[in-house]
Amino acid sequence: MKQDFYEVLELRKGASEDEIKKAYRRLARKYHPDVNKDPGAEDRFKAVTEAYEVLGDAQKRALYDQYGHAGPGFEGFPGGGGFDATNLGDIFDAFFGGGVGGRQRRRGPERGA
C-alpha cells in the first residue's frame, strides 16, 4: 500500500501551497541521488517527487483529498497511471530555472517538420 502523500512530505493535511513547496524543496535536496548516496535515498526522492506532483497541483490535490490513491489519475483507478519519473529534469527546471547543463527549454509551440 502506498504511503499518504502528506506523510511523505511530512505535512499536515491542510498545508498551504507554500508549505508544500518548501517541504518538497527541503526533502528533494535531502534525498536527491546526486547528494545522498544512501541505498534508499533514490526511492525516497521518487516518493517525495510523486507526492509533490499531486499535492502541488490544485486539481490533483482536490481529487487526492477526496479519493486518496484510488482517485482518477492514480493507481487503482481506471485510466490511472500513477507517477511517471521519466523526466525529473522538468521538475528541477520549474524550481531552479534552466535545464540540465544550463540549457534553457524553449517555451511555446514547437516547430513542425
SVG drawing of the C-alpha trace seen along z (x, -y; Angstrom):
<svg xmlns="http://www.w3.org/2000/svg" viewBox="-14 -30 41 32">
<polyline fill="none" stroke="black" stroke-width="0.4" points="0.0,0.0 1.2,-3.5 2.2,-5.9 0.0,-9.0 1.4,-11.9 1.1,-14.3 3.2,-11.9 5.8,-11.6 6.2,-15.4 6.0,-15.5 3.0,-17.8 -0.5,-18.1 -3.5,-17.6 -4.5,-21.3 -1.0,-22.5 -0.8,-25.6 0.7,-25.7 3.8,-27.5 4.3,-24.8 4.0,-22.1 6.6,-23.8 9.0,-24.4 8.7,-20.8 9.3,-19.4 12.4,-21.6 13.8,-20.6 13.2,-16.9 14.3,-16.8 17.6,-18.3 18.0,-15.9 17.2,-12.7 18.5,-13.6 20.6,-10.7 23.5,-13.1 23.7,-14.3 22.6,-11.4 24.3,-8.0 22.3,-6.0 20.7,-2.9 17.1,-4.1 17.6,-7.7 16.6,-7.4 13.4,-5.6 12.6,-8.2 13.4,-11.0 11.0,-9.5 8.3,-9.2 8.8,-12.9 8.6,-13.9 5.4,-11.9 3.8,-13.4 4.7,-16.9 3.4,-16.2 0.0,-15.6 -0.2,-18.0 1.5,-20.8 -1.3,-20.8 -4.7,-22.2 -6.8,-19.9 -4.9,-16.7 -4.7,-17.6 -8.5,-18.1 -9.0,-14.6 -6.4,-13.1 -8.0,-14.7 -11.4,-13.3 -10.4,-9.8 -6.9,-9.2 -4.8,-6.9 -8.0,-5.4 -8.8,-8.8 -8.8,-9.5 -5.3,-9.6 -3.8,-7.5 -3.0,-3.8 -6.1,-1.6 -8.5,-3.9 -9.4,-3.2 -7.2,-5.3 -4.8,-6.0 -1.1,-5.6 0.4,-6.8 3.8,-8.6 5.9,-8.8 9.5,-9.6 10.8,-9.8 11.7,-13.4 12.7,-14.6 14.6,-17.5 11.2,-19.2 10.6,-19.3 14.0,-20.9 13.5,-23.3 10.3,-24.5 12.1,-25.3 15.7,-26.1 15.3,-27.5 17.1,-26.4 17.7,-22.9 20.3,-20.2 23.7,-21.7 22.4,-25.2 20.3,-24.9 17.0,-26.8 13.9,-25.0 12.1,-26.8 8.6,-27.9 5.7,-28.0 4.8,-25.8 7.4,-23.6 8.4,-24.0 6.9,-21.3 8.7,-19.1"/>
</svg>
